Amino acid sequence: MEDVIYRLASGVSVRNESFGLLFYCAEDTNLTFVNSGDLLDAEQLSGCQNASDLCRLSESKSKKIQKILSKLVERGLILENRISV
């Protein structure tokens, strides 16, 4: 069985905003706005977070969270580590 852990990439910070999350990359000073509503919290992404813990909601919300996380990984804002359990 495989588990997934997410954490912020080096040099990236995140904070809560009224629309969702705001990511700041110190390397290139880019801001990324994520309209996640209340699905994700900056505190959840500030440390290492288990994907199953992030997605303990209804199936539709869990799918939305997974989609957001995938996009954040693509953009290099968070890192995804797969570990065998």
C-alpha positions as CSV (number, residue, x, y, z in Angstrom):
1,M,0.0,0.0,0.0
2,E,1.2,3.5,-0.8
3,D,0.6,6.7,1.1
4,V,1.1,10.3,-0.1
5,I,2.6,13.1,2.0
6,Y,2.5,16.8,0.9
7,R,4.7,19.6,2.1
8,L,5.5,23.1,0.9
9,A,8.4,23.4,-1.5
10,S,11.6,25.2,-0.3
11,G,11.2,29.0,-0.4
12,V,7.4,28.8,-0.6
13,S,5.1,30.2,2.0
14,V,1.3,30.1,2.1
15,R,-1.4,32.0,4.0
16,N,-5.2,32.0,4.3
17,E,-7.2,34.6,2.4
18,S,-10.9,35.1,2.1
19,F,-11.0,33.3,-1.3
20,G,-8.7,30.4,-0.2
21,L,-4.9,30.3,-0.2
22,L,-2.2,32.7,-1.3
23,F,1.2,31.2,-2.1
24,Y,4.4,33.2,-2.3
25,C,7.6,31.9,-3.9
26,A,10.6,33.8,-2.6
27,E,12.8,32.5,-5.5
28,D,11.0,34.4,-8.2
29,T,8.6,36.5,-6.1
30,N,5.6,35.0,-7.8
31,L,2.2,35.1,-6.1
32,T,-0.3,32.3,-6.8
33,F,-3.9,32.6,-5.8
34,V,-5.9,29.4,-5.2
35,N,-9.6,29.6,-5.0
36,S,-9.9,26.7,-2.6
37,G,-12.6,28.2,-0.3
38,D,-12.4,26.5,3.1
39,L,-11.3,23.1,1.6
40,L,-7.7,23.6,2.5
41,D,-6.0,25.6,5.3
42,A,-2.5,27.1,5.1
43,E,-1.6,25.5,8.4
44,Q,-2.3,22.1,6.9
45,L,0.2,22.7,4.1
46,S,2.9,24.3,6.3
47,G,4.1,21.0,7.7
48,C,4.1,17.5,6.2
49,Q,0.5,16.4,5.7
50,N,-0.8,13.0,4.9
51,A,-3.1,13.0,1.9
52,S,-5.7,10.8,3.6
53,D,-5.9,13.3,6.5
54,L,-6.5,16.2,4.0
55,C,-9.3,14.3,2.2
56,R,-11.4,13.0,5.1
57,L,-14.5,14.8,3.7
58,S,-17.3,13.8,1.4
59,E,-16.2,12.2,-1.9
60,S,-16.9,15.3,-4.0
61,K,-14.9,17.5,-1.7
62,S,-12.1,14.9,-1.5
63,K,-11.9,14.9,-5.4
64,K,-11.8,18.8,-5.4
65,I,-8.9,18.7,-2.9
66,Q,-7.0,16.1,-4.9
67,K,-7.4,18.3,-8.0
68,I,-6.1,21.3,-6.2
69,L,-3.2,19.4,-4.7
70,S,-2.2,18.0,-8.1
71,K,-2.2,21.5,-9.6
72,L,0.0,22.8,-6.8
73,V,2.4,19.9,-7.3
74,E,2.5,20.7,-11.1
75,R,3.3,24.3,-10.3
76,G,6.1,23.3,-7.9
77,L,4.5,25.0,-4.9
78,I,4.1,21.8,-2.9
79,L,6.0,18.5,-3.0
80,E,4.4,15.1,-3.1
81,N,6.2,12.2,-1.5
82,R,4.9,8.7,-2.0
83,I,5.8,6.2,0.7
84,S,5.1,2.5,1.1
85,V,3.1,1.5,4.2
